[in-house]
């Protein structure tokens, strides 16, 4: 089927973006050589639902070069870059994605992608999987399994698995060490502030920043805020993560208290209704809110809109809301992922690790399809370590190895302490 994109004439600009990030993704380049040599995905249809920007586009070209029929659609209406989508279509990859598409168009694109009857899927957030488990069970007749990129998506997968609703094996790439220790922490930490600073053109130093959620993504956002000179406050529901935030030097308090303190609010919990009508009237005039969690449910935009006496688009990706008390609050990127909806997402060097794991996860699923059952799997540790070693090699780093005696001391019966 023909691609649905904004404008094929944007392809040259999109190709420049893809080639730029490719230069900084040496691990995926090396894995590509092996996959292409083996023609690893010959005869397979791979459907990807993912933030459609340059780094994901490079991953799509890797799978395509390894023999797959690749079909790609977005996983967020605002993260699709039309120039990149055009470049992929120009390369012969089927694309169903347009920037700022409506909810109806977004869902239609997912359906169109599933019409290709995938052997493998690569999901980001779980929307593609949700359709396969629901109204599009017909599209799973050839499905061997797939992989999931995000914390939110893995949570959904485990819920489906626990409810015995999962119909195919899925690899939780997000749970690999080389993914969440780097992508979630350093990737989200940098790209979130890239989106905020690029969109607002304001300083972070000296401001009170409230980070809602102290998982790996929240840790990265708080760490980078501190590095930019902010006073950082954390809200959290988990007592252990809360202690960790305190020991990391941050003030932990409930959102109802933080609401009156914060200048910039970043939600990154993966849950809904983190900032609501209870909190909006407490906020300072000029407070800025944004979200770095997967779905646009963490800041309750509906309640904010209903409460406002006036709304105004004050700048690209910034909407102002005047409250009855006269204060004006600002919401970035409609409450969607600010690092992708208002910026370019994670740095290429970080996604080099994540997408190397994604390519290897899909290869793992097809190679072990007869042994896998409808469960959530984590990649074997040796794959994680292999990717880490490749990355170290590309960075010119050399590490130690255990001697035979050291190995025996640690792992074999023999010399005792």
Sine and cosine of phi, psi and omega as CSV:
sin_phi,cos_phi,sin_psi,cos_psi,sin_omega,cos_omega
0.00,0.00,0.49,-0.87,-0.04,-1.00
-0.95,0.32,0.61,-0.79,0.03,-1.00
-0.90,0.44,0.47,-0.88,0.13,-0.99
-0.90,-0.43,0.96,-0.27,-0.03,-1.00
-0.71,-0.70,0.08,-1.00,-0.04,-1.00
-0.97,0.23,-0.76,0.65,-0.11,-0.99
-0.29,-0.96,0.91,-0.41,-0.01,-1.00
-0.89,0.45,-0.36,0.93,0.00,-1.00
-0.94,0.35,-0.19,0.98,0.05,-1.00
-0.99,0.13,-0.07,1.00,-0.11,-0.99
-0.83,0.56,-0.71,0.71,-0.01,-1.00
-0.85,0.53,-0.65,0.76,0.04,-1.00
-0.91,0.41,-0.66,0.75,0.03,-1.00
-0.89,0.45,-0.62,0.79,0.01,-1.00
-0.91,0.41,-0.59,0.81,0.07,-1.00
-0.87,0.50,-0.67,0.74,-0.01,-1.00
-0.91,0.42,-0.66,0.75,0.00,-1.00
-0.91,0.42,-0.71,0.70,-0.01,-1.00
-0.91,0.42,-0.54,0.84,0.03,-1.00
-0.89,0.45,-0.79,0.62,-0.05,-1.00
-0.93,0.35,-0.51,0.86,0.01,-1.00
-0.85,0.53,-0.58,0.82,0.01,-1.00
-0.88,0.48,-0.45,0.90,-0.09,-1.00
-0.95,-0.30,0.30,0.95,0.02,-1.00
-0.81,-0.59,0.90,0.44,-0.11,-0.99
-0.92,0.38,-0.50,0.87,0.00,-1.00
-0.92,0.40,-0.73,0.69,0.01,-1.00
-0.91,0.41,-0.55,0.83,0.07,-1.00
-0.89,0.46,-0.66,0.75,-0.02,-1.00
-0.93,0.36,-0.65,0.76,0.04,-1.00
-0.90,0.43,-0.60,0.80,0.05,-1.00
-0.83,0.55,-0.69,0.73,-0.02,-1.00
-0.84,0.55,-0.68,0.73,0.00,-1.00
-0.93,0.37,-0.71,0.71,-0.02,-1.00
-0.90,0.44,-0.65,0.76,0.01,-1.00
-0.93,0.37,-0.66,0.75,0.01,-1.00
-0.86,0.50,-0.64,0.77,0.00,-1.00
-1.00,0.08,-0.12,0.99,-0.12,-0.99
0.75,0.66,0.79,0.62,-0.28,-0.96
-0.87,0.49,-0.55,0.84,-0.09,-1.00
-0.94,-0.33,0.39,0.92,0.00,-1.00
-0.85,0.53,0.75,-0.66,0.03,-1.00
0.98,0.17,0.04,1.00,-0.03,-1.00
-0.97,-0.26,0.63,-0.78,0.13,-0.99
-0.98,-0.21,0.85,-0.53,-0.01,-1.00
-0.93,-0.37,0.86,-0.51,0.06,-1.00
-0.97,-0.25,0.81,-0.58,-0.03,-1.00
-0.91,-0.42,0.78,-0.62,0.19,-0.98
-0.89,-0.46,0.96,-0.29,-0.21,-0.98
-0.38,-0.93,0.32,-0.95,0.07,-1.00
-0.88,0.48,0.90,-0.44,-0.19,-0.98
-1.00,-0.01,1.00,0.01,0.06,-1.00
-0.70,-0.71,-0.16,-0.99,-0.23,-0.97
-0.88,0.47,-0.65,0.76,-0.08,-1.00
-0.94,0.33,-0.65,0.76,0.07,-1.00
-0.93,0.38,-0.53,0.85,0.05,-1.00
-0.90,0.44,-0.64,0.77,0.04,-1.00
-0.89,0.46,-0.66,0.75,0.07,-1.00
-0.85,0.52,-0.68,0.73,0.02,-1.00
-0.87,0.50,-0.64,0.77,0.01,-1.00
-0.93,0.36,-0.52,0.85,0.06,-1.00
-0.90,0.44,-0.74,0.67,0.01,-1.00
-0.90,0.44,-0.64,0.77,0.02,-1.00
-0.89,0.45,-0.70,0.71,0.00,-1.00
-0.92,0.40,-0.43,0.90,0.02,-1.00
-1.00,0.06,0.18,0.98,0.14,-0.99
0.96,-0.27,-0.07,1.00,-0.05,-1.00
-0.98,0.19,0.53,-0.85,0.30,-0.95
-0.99,0.12,0.94,-0.33,-0.09,-1.00
-0.99,-0.17,0.76,-0.64,0.08,-1.00
-0.83,-0.55,0.81,-0.59,-0.10,-1.00
-0.76,-0.64,0.64,-0.77,0.11,-0.99
-0.66,-0.75,0.21,-0.98,-0.06,-1.00
-0.98,0.19,0.26,-0.96,0.11,-0.99
-0.89,-0.46,0.14,0.99,0.03,-1.00
-0.32,-0.95,0.77,-0.64,-0.07,-1.00
-0.86,0.50,-0.45,0.90,-0.08,-1.00
-0.98,-0.17,-0.11,0.99,-0.05,-1.00
-1.00,-0.06,-0.17,0.98,0.04,-1.00
-0.94,0.34,0.75,-0.66,0.10,-1.00
-0.97,-0.23,0.90,-0.43,-0.13,-0.99
-0.87,0.49,-0.57,0.82,0.00,-1.00
-0.92,0.39,-0.64,0.77,0.02,-1.00
-0.93,0.37,-0.66,0.75,0.06,-1.00
-0.85,0.52,-0.66,0.75,0.01,-1.00
-0.90,0.43,-0.65,0.76,0.00,-1.00
-0.89,0.46,-0.68,0.74,0.02,-1.00
-0.90,0.43,-0.67,0.74,0.04,-1.00
-0.88,0.48,-0.62,0.79,0.01,-1.00
-0.92,0.39,-0.42,0.91,0.03,-1.00
-1.00,0.09,-0.05,1.00,0.02,-1.00
0.99,-0.11,0.16,0.99,0.07,-1.00
-1.00,-0.02,0.69,-0.73,-0.02,-1.00
-0.98,0.19,0.80,-0.60,-0.08,-1.00
-0.80,-0.59,0.74,-0.67,0.15,-0.99
-0.81,-0.59,1.00,0.02,-0.07,-1.00
-0.21,-0.98,0.70,-0.71,0.11,-0.99
-0.65,-0.76,0.61,-0.80,0.00,-1.00
-0.91,0.42,0.64,-0.77,0.05,-1.00
0.87,0.49,0.55,0.84,0.06,-1.00
-0.93,0.37,0.37,-0.93,0.05,-1.00
-0.96,0.27,0.21,-0.98,0.05,-1.00
-0.87,0.49,-0.62,0.78,0.00,-1.00
-0.91,0.41,-0.67,0.74,0.02,-1.00
-0.91,0.41,-0.66,0.75,0.01,-1.00
-0.84,0.54,-0.73,0.68,0.01,-1.00
-0.92,0.40,-0.63,0.77,0.02,-1.00
-0.89,0.46,-0.63,0.77,0.02,-1.00
-0.89,0.45,-0.64,0.77,0.05,-1.00
-0.87,0.50,-0.70,0.72,0.02,-1.00
-0.89,0.45,-0.68,0.74,0.00,-1.00
-0.89,0.46,-0.62,0.78,0.04,-1.00
-0.91,0.42,-0.67,0.75,-0.01,-1.00
-0.94,0.34,-0.35,0.94,0.06,-1.00
-0.87,0.49,-0.29,0.96,0.00,-1.00
-0.99,0.13,0.00,1.00,0.07,-1.00
0.80,0.60,0.96,0.29,-0.13,-0.99
-0.92,0.38,0.49,-0.87,0.25,-0.97
-1.00,0.05,-0.56,0.83,-0.03,-1.00
-0.69,-0.73,0.56,-0.83,0.08,-1.00
-0.81,-0.58,0.49,-0.87,0.14,-0.99
-0.82,-0.58,0.93,-0.36,-0.12,-0.99
-0.94,-0.34,0.44,-0.90,0.01,-1.00
-0.67,-0.74,1.00,-0.02,-0.01,-1.00
0.94,-0.35,-0.34,0.94,0.12,-0.99
0.99,-0.14,-0.01,1.00,-0.03,-1.00
-0.91,0.41,-0.63,0.78,0.02,-1.00
-0.91,0.42,-0.70,0.71,0.01,-1.00
-0.90,0.44,-0.64,0.77,0.00,-1.00
-0.86,0.52,-0.66,0.75,0.04,-1.00
-0.91,0.41,-0.65,0.76,0.01,-1.00
-0.90,0.43,-0.49,0.87,0.02,-1.00
-1.00,0.06,-0.18,0.98,-0.05,-1.00
-0.90,-0.45,-0.93,-0.36,-0.15,-0.99
-0.96,0.28,-0.18,0.98,0.00,-1.00
-0.91,-0.42,0.62,0.78,0.07,-1.00
-0.87,0.49,-0.42,0.91,0.02,-1.00
-0.89,0.46,-0.47,0.88,-0.06,-1.00
-0.98,0.19,-0.08,1.00,-0.05,-1.00
-0.99,-0.16,0.25,0.97,-0.10,-1.00
-0.90,0.43,-0.45,0.89,0.02,-1.00
-0.95,-0.30,0.05,1.00,-0.20,-0.98
-0.94,0.33,0.83,-0.56,0.09,-1.00
-1.00,0.03,-0.51,0.86,-0.03,-1.00
0.51,-0.86,-0.29,-0.96,-0.04,-1.00
-0.13,-0.99,-0.27,-0.96,-0.04,-1.00
-0.66,-0.75,0.42,-0.91,-0.02,-1.00
-0.80,-0.60,0.70,-0.72,-0.15,-0.99
-1.00,0.02,-0.56,0.83,-0.29,-0.96
-0.93,-0.38,0.32,-0.95,0.10,-0.99
-0.86,0.50,-0.73,0.68,0.00,-1.00
-0.87,0.49,-0.71,0.71,-0.01,-1.00
-0.89,0.45,-0.65,0.76,0.02,-1.00
-0.91,0.41,-0.62,0.78,0.05,-1.00
-0.87,0.49,-0.68,0.73,0.04,-1.00
-0.90,0.44,-0.67,0.74,0.02,-1.00
-0.87,0.50,-0.70,0.72,-0.03,-1.00
-0.92,0.38,-0.55,0.84,0.09,-1.00
-0.90,0.44,-0.70,0.72,0.03,-1.00
-0.91,0.42,-0.64,0.77,0.02,-1.00
-0.90,0.45,-0.72,0.70,0.00,-1.00
-0.89,0.45,-0.53,0.85,0.03,-1.00
-1.00,0.07,0.07,1.00,-0.02,-1.00
0.85,0.53,0.59,0.81,0.03,-1.00
-0.98,-0.20,-0.24,0.97,-0.04,-1.00
-0.94,0.34,0.75,-0.67,-0.09,-1.00
-0.95,-0.33,-0.04,1.00,-0.05,-1.00
-0.45,-0.89,0.44,-0.90,0.02,-1.00
-0.94,0.34,0.61,-0.79,0.04,-1.00
-0.70,-0.71,0.71,-0.70,0.05,-1.00
-1.00,-0.06,0.83,-0.56,0.02,-1.00
-0.99,0.11,0.99,0.16,-0.02,-1.00
-0.86,0.51,-0.53,0.85,0.01,-1.00
-0.85,0.53,-0.43,0.90,-0.06,-1.00
-1.00,0.04,0.01,1.00,0.09,-1.00
-0.98,0.22,0.64,-0.77,-0.05,-1.00
-0.85,0.53,-0.67,0.75,-0.02,-1.00
-0.94,0.34,-0.12,0.99,0.10,-1.00
-0.99,-0.10,-0.92,0.40,-0.21,-0.98
-0.96,0.28,-0.46,0.89,0.02,-1.00
-0.94,0.35,-0.38,0.92,-0.08,-1.00
-0.90,-0.44,-0.83,0.56,0.01,-1.00
-0.85,0.53,-0.81,0.58,-0.09,-1.00
-0.93,0.38,-0.64,0.77,-0.09,-1.00
-1.00,0.07,-0.89,0.46,-0.08,-1.00
-0.98,0.19,-0.57,0.82,0.02,-1.00
-0.93,0.38,-0.82,0.58,0.01,-1.00
-0.90,0.43,-0.63,0.78,0.00,-1.00
-0.85,0.53,-0.73,0.68,-0.03,-1.00
-0.97,0.23,-0.72,0.69,-0.13,-0.99
-0.94,0.34,-0.50,0.86,0.04,-1.00
-0.89,0.45,-0.73,0.69,0.00,-1.00
-0.95,0.30,-0.48,0.88,0.14,-0.99
-0.86,0.51,-0.72,0.69,0.01,-1.00
-0.90,0.43,-0.67,0.74,-0.03,-1.00
-0.92,0.40,-0.76,0.65,-0.07,-1.00
-0.93,0.37,-0.66,0.75,0.01,-1.00
-0.89,0.46,-0.62,0.78,-0.07,-1.00
-0.97,0.23,-0.67,0.74,-0.11,-0.99
-1.00,-0.05,-0.47,0.88,-0.10,-0.99
0.84,0.54,0.62,0.78,0.00,-1.00
-0.87,-0.49,0.30,-0.96,0.03,-1.00
-0.98,0.20,0.40,-0.92,0.12,-0.99
-0.96,-0.29,-0.54,0.84,-0.03,-1.00
-0.84,0.55,0.73,-0.68,0.05,-1.00
0.99,0.10,-0.16,0.99,-0.02,-1.00
-1.00,0.03,0.38,-0.92,0.11,-0.99
-1.00,0.00,0.90,-0.44,-0.01,-1.00
-0.94,-0.33,0.78,-0.62,0.05,-1.00
-0.95,-0.30,0.87,-0.49,0.04,-1.00
-0.96,-0.29,0.89,-0.46,0.00,-1.00
-1.00,-0.08,0.94,-0.34,-0.02,-1.00
0.96,-0.29,0.78,-0.62,-0.03,-1.00
-0.82,-0.58,0.69,0.72,0.23,-0.97
-0.98,0.21,-0.28,-0.96,-0.05,-1.00
-0.89,0.46,-0.61,0.79,0.05,-1.00
-0.92,0.38,-0.70,0.71,0.02,-1.00
-0.88,0.47,-0.62,0.78,0.06,-1.00
-0.85,0.52,-0.69,0.72,-0.01,-1.00
-0.91,0.41,-0.68,0.73,0.00,-1.00
-0.90,0.44,-0.69,0.72,0.00,-1.00
-0.91,0.40,-0.67,0.74,0.00,-1.00
-0.87,0.49,-0.71,0.71,-0.02,-1.00
-0.94,0.33,-0.57,0.82,0.06,-1.00
-0.89,0.46,-0.68,0.73,0.04,-1.00
-0.88,0.48,-0.67,0.74,0.01,-1.00
-0.90,0.43,-0.46,0.89,0.03,-1.00
-1.00,0.08,0.00,1.00,0.08,-1.00
0.99,-0.12,0.23,0.97,-0.01,-1.00
-0.99,0.11,0.38,-0.93,0.22,-0.97
-1.00,0.00,0.87,-0.49,-0.20,-0.98
-0.95,-0.30,0.75,-0.66,0.07,-1.00
-0.86,-0.51,0.59,-0.80,-0.05,-1.00
-0.83,-0.55,0.70,-0.71,0.18,-0.98
-0.93,-0.37,0.64,-0.77,-0.12,-0.99
-0.35,-0.94,0.50,-0.87,0.03,-1.00
-0.97,-0.23,-0.29,0.96,-0.03,-1.00
-1.00,-0.03,0.83,-0.56,-0.07,-1.00
-0.91,0.42,-0.57,0.82,-0.02,-1.00
-0.94,0.35,-0.71,0.70,0.05,-1.00
-0.89,0.45,-0.55,0.84,0.02,-1.00
-0.91,0.41,-0.69,0.73,0.05,-1.00
-0.88,0.47,-0.66,0.75,0.01,-1.00
-0.86,0.51,-0.68,0.73,0.02,-1.00
-0.89,0.46,-0.65,0.76,0.03,-1.00
-0.90,0.44,-0.71,0.70,-0.01,-1.00
-0.93,0.38,-0.40,0.92,0.08,-1.00
-0.99,0.15,-0.02,1.00,0.11,-0.99
0.99,-0.16,0.22,0.98,-0.04,-1.00
-0.96,-0.26,0.41,-0.91,0.06,-1.00
-1.00,0.02,0.79,-0.61,-0.01,-1.00
-0.96,-0.29,0.75,-0.66,-0.03,-1.00
-0.35,-0.94,0.25,-0.97,0.02,-1.00
-0.95,0.30,0.39,-0.92,-0.01,-1.00
-0.89,0.45,-0.53,0.85,-0.01,-1.00
-0.90,0.43,-0.44,0.90,0.10,-0.99
-1.00,0.06,-0.65,0.76,-0.01,-1.00
-0.91,0.42,-0.47,0.88,-0.06,-1.00
-0.84,0.55,-0.61,0.79,-0.04,-1.00
-0.99,0.14,-0.18,0.98,-0.09,-1.00
-0.98,-0.18,-0.62,0.79,-0.21,-0.98
-0.94,0.34,0.58,-0.82,0.19,-0.98
-0.98,-0.17,-0.59,0.81,0.04,-1.00
-0.76,-0.65,0.77,-0.64,0.01,-1.00
-0.91,-0.42,0.76,-0.65,0.05,-1.00
-0.81,-0.58,0.89,-0.45,0.05,-1.00
-1.00,-0.09,0.71,-0.70,-0.02,-1.00
-0.44,-0.90,0.83,0.56,-0.10,-0.99
-0.96,-0.27,-0.45,0.89,-0.14,-0.99
0.99,0.16,0.09,1.00,-0.02,-1.00
-0.89,-0.46,0.15,-0.99,-0.03,-1.00
-0.99,-0.13,0.31,-0.95,0.15,-0.99
0.82,0.58,0.76,0.65,0.06,-1.00
-0.99,0.17,-0.64,0.77,0.11,-0.99
-0.84,-0.54,0.84,-0.54,-0.13,-0.99
-0.70,-0.72,-0.16,-0.99,0.00,-1.00
-0.87,0.49,-0.35,0.94,0.08,-1.00
-0.92,0.40,-0.52,0.86,-0.14,-0.99
-0.99,-0.16,-0.52,0.86,-0.10,-1.00
-0.82,0.58,-0.71,0.70,-0.04,-1.00
-0.92,0.39,-0.30,0.95,-0.02,-1.00
-0.99,0.11,-0.24,0.97,-0.14,-0.99
-0.98,0.20,0.42,-0.91,0.03,-1.00
-0.93,0.38,0.43,-0.90,0.18,-0.98
-0.89,0.45,0.82,-0.58,0.02,-1.00
1.00,-0.06,0.06,1.00,0.01,-1.00
-0.88,0.47,0.61,-0.80,-0.04,-1.00
-0.92,-0.39,0.74,-0.67,0.00,-1.00
-0.84,-0.54,0.63,-0.77,0.10,-0.99
-0.46,-0.89,0.23,-0.97,-0.08,-1.00
-0.80,-0.60,0.68,-0.74,0.11,-0.99
-0.85,-0.53,0.22,0.97,0.14,-0.99
-1.00,0.06,0.23,-0.97,-0.21,-0.98
-0.91,0.42,-0.72,0.70,-0.08,-1.00
-0.97,-0.26,0.40,-0.92,-0.07,-1.00
-1.00,0.06,0.78,0.63,-0.04,-1.00
-0.87,-0.50,-0.06,1.00,-0.09,-1.00
-0.97,0.23,-0.62,0.79,0.14,-0.99
-0.98,-0.20,0.86,-0.51,-0.10,-1.00
-0.97,0.23,1.00,0.02,-0.04,-1.00
-0.91,0.41,-0.52,0.86,0.01,-1.00
-0.91,0.42,-0.72,0.70,0.02,-1.00
-0.91,0.41,-0.61,0.79,0.03,-1.00
-0.90,0.45,-0.67,0.74,-0.02,-1.00
-0.92,0.39,-0.64,0.77,0.00,-1.00
-0.93,0.37,-0.55,0.84,-0.04,-1.00
-0.98,0.22,-0.49,0.87,-0.13,-0.99
-0.93,0.36,0.62,-0.79,0.11,-0.99
-1.00,0.01,-0.28,0.96,-0.01,-1.00
-0.38,-0.93,0.62,-0.79,0.10,-1.00
-0.78,-0.63,0.48,-0.88,-0.04,-1.00
-0.39,-0.92,0.69,-0.72,0.16,-0.99
-0.99,0.17,0.95,-0.30,-0.12,-0.99
-1.00,-0.06,-0.30,0.96,-0.04,-1.00
-0.17,-0.99,0.37,-0.93,0.01,-1.00
-0.82,0.57,0.79,-0.61,0.01,-1.00
0.94,0.35,0.28,0.96,0.09,-1.00
-0.77,-0.64,0.85,-0.52,0.08,-1.00
-0.90,-0.43,0.74,-0.67,0.01,-1.00
-0.99,-0.14,0.62,-0.79,0.00,-1.00
-0.79,-0.61,0.89,-0.45,0.05,-1.00
-1.00,0.00,0.82,-0.57,-0.03,-1.00
-1.00,-0.03,0.26,-0.97,0.02,-1.00
-0.84,0.55,-0.45,0.89,0.01,-1.00
-0.99,0.14,0.03,1.00,0.04,-1.00
1.00,-0.07,-0.23,0.97,0.01,-1.00
-0.96,0.29,0.55,-0.84,0.05,-1.00
-0.92,-0.40,0.78,-0.63,0.04,-1.00
-0.94,-0.35,0.50,-0.87,-0.03,-1.00
-0.86,-0.50,0.74,-0.67,0.03,-1.00
-0.91,-0.42,0.80,-0.61,-0.03,-1.00
-1.00,-0.06,0.66,-0.75,0.16,-0.99
0.81,0.59,0.58,0.82,0.05,-1.00
0.87,0.49,0.31,0.95,-0.04,-1.00
0.98,0.17,0.12,0.99,0.07,-1.00
-1.00,0.06,0.01,-1.00,-0.04,-1.00
-0.81,0.59,0.95,-0.32,-0.12,-0.99
-0.93,0.36,-0.48,0.88,-0.04,-1.00
-0.97,0.26,-0.32,0.95,0.03,-1.00
-0.93,-0.37,-0.60,0.80,0.00,-1.00
-0.97,0.26,-0.42,0.91,-0.03,-1.00
-0.82,-0.57,0.22,0.98,0.03,-1.00
-0.39,-0.92,-0.32,-0.95,-0.09,-1.00
-0.96,-0.27,0.21,0.98,0.01,-1.00
0.99,0.17,-0.25,-0.97,-0.09,-1.00
-0.91,0.42,0.44,-0.90,0.07,-1.00
-0.87,0.50,0.50,-0.87,-0.06,-1.00
-0.86,0.50,-0.64,0.77,-0.05,-1.00
-0.89,0.45,-0.52,0.85,0.04,-1.00
-0.96,0.29,-0.73,0.69,-0.03,-1.00
-0.94,0.35,-0.27,0.96,0.12,-0.99
-0.84,0.54,-0.66,0.75,0.05,-1.00
-0.93,0.36,-0.77,0.64,-0.07,-1.00
-0.88,0.48,-0.70,0.71,-0.08,-1.00
-0.99,0.15,-0.38,0.93,0.20,-0.98
-0.88,0.47,-0.70,0.71,0.05,-1.00
-0.90,0.44,-0.62,0.78,0.01,-1.00
-0.89,0.45,-0.72,0.69,0.01,-1.00
-0.88,0.48,-0.68,0.73,0.00,-1.00
-0.94,0.33,-0.52,0.86,0.04,-1.00
-0.91,0.42,-0.71,0.71,0.02,-1.00
-0.90,0.43,-0.63,0.78,0.05,-1.00
-0.90,0.43,-0.63,0.78,0.03,-1.00
-0.89,0.45,-0.69,0.72,-0.02,-1.00
-0.88,0.47,-0.73,0.68,-0.04,-1.00
-0.94,0.35,-0.51,0.86,-0.01,-1.00
-0.96,0.27,-0.45,0.89,-0.07,-1.00
-0.90,-0.44,0.33,0.95,-0.13,-0.99
-0.83,0.56,-0.60,0.80,-0.05,-1.00
-0.95,0.32,-0.33,0.95,-0.04,-1.00
-0.99,-0.15,-0.30,0.95,-0.09,-1.00
-1.00,0.06,0.60,-0.80,0.04,-1.00
-0.91,-0.41,0.17,-0.99,0.00,-1.00
-0.92,0.40,0.98,0.18,-0.01,-1.00
-0.64,-0.76,0.15,-0.99,0.13,-0.99
-0.99,-0.11,0.83,-0.55,-0.04,-1.00
-0.92,-0.39,0.40,-0.91,0.17,-0.98
-0.92,-0.39,0.63,-0.77,0.01,-1.00
-0.85,0.52,0.59,-0.80,0.04,-1.00
-0.83,0.56,0.58,-0.81,-0.04,-1.00
-0.83,0.55,-0.51,0.86,-0.02,-1.00
-0.91,0.41,-0.49,0.87,0.07,-1.00
-0.95,0.33,-0.68,0.73,0.07,-1.00
-0.83,0.56,-0.74,0.67,-0.04,-1.00
-0.93,0.36,-0.56,0.83,0.03,-1.00
-0.89,0.45,-0.66,0.75,0.04,-1.00
-0.91,0.42,-0.66,0.75,0.02,-1.00
-0.88,0.47,-0.66,0.75,0.01,-1.00
-0.91,0.40,-0.65,0.76,0.05,-1.00
-0.86,0.50,-0.69,0.72,-0.01,-1.00
-0.89,0.45,-0.70,0.72,0.03,-1.00
-0.87,0.49,-0.66,0.75,0.02,-1.00
-0.87,0.49,-0.67,0.74,-0.02,-1.00
-0.93,0.36,-0.35,0.93,0.02,-1.00
-1.00,-0.05,0.01,1.00,0.01,-1.00
0.97,0.25,0.38,0.92,-0.03,-1.00
-0.98,-0.18,0.66,-0.75,0.06,-1.00
-0.88,-0.48,0.69,-0.73,-0.02,-1.00
-0.88,-0.48,0.24,-0.97,0.00,-1.00
-0.96,0.27,0.31,-0.95,0.16,-0.99
-0.79,-0.62,0.51,-0.86,0.05,-1.00
-0.93,0.38,0.64,-0.77,0.18,-0.98
-0.97,0.25,0.24,-0.97,0.03,-1.00
-0.85,0.52,-0.64,0.76,0.00,-1.00
-0.92,0.40,-0.64,0.77,0.03,-1.00
-0.91,0.41,-0.67,0.74,0.02,-1.00
-0.88,0.48,-0.71,0.70,0.01,-1.00
-0.89,0.46,-0.63,0.78,0.01,-1.00
-0.88,0.47,-0.64,0.77,-0.07,-1.00
-0.99,0.12,-0.61,0.79,-0.25,-0.97
-0.85,-0.53,-0.16,0.99,-0.07,-1.00
-0.87,-0.49,0.40,-0.91,0.12,-0.99
-0.93,0.38,0.72,-0.69,-0.01,-1.00
0.26,-0.97,-0.81,-0.58,-0.08,-1.00
-0.85,0.53,0.78,-0.63,-0.01,-1.00
-0.97,-0.24,0.35,-0.94,0.03,-1.00
-0.92,0.40,0.00,0.00,0.00,0.00
